[in-house]
Amino acid sequence: MGSRYESLYPEPVQVFSNLMRVWDAFSDSRVFGEEGLTSYKEWLRIHIGVSAYILETRLAEMGKKKAVGFTGWVEYEMDAQDDWNRVTVALARFAEYSNIGGNRTGGFGVTKFVDN
């Protein structure tokens, strides 16, 4: 955020920490807070990874503005069965309703959760 360059890869720490911030922004009380977010990011760095993906970048024209994004799918794998694992699954499901990343109201960041 704050960069003119957007991420063109759904890196798990970025994706799930963004979803946690959105969750907190719209919940009645801050469920996670900054301390929880810091702890969660560390957990993500250790316990989640991308196991497979097929992605393709796309240019979207919105009137005079242009944006580059991607389409495709990504598969994440977690190696822990704990509370943060359950939070991550809940946030992945939440992503279907909230979308991910920048310009969510413009239709960017659309996701579909599939549990294997």
Beta strands, then each sheet from edge to edge (+ up, - down):
strand 1: 48-62
strand 2: 65-78
sheet 1: 1+ 2-
end
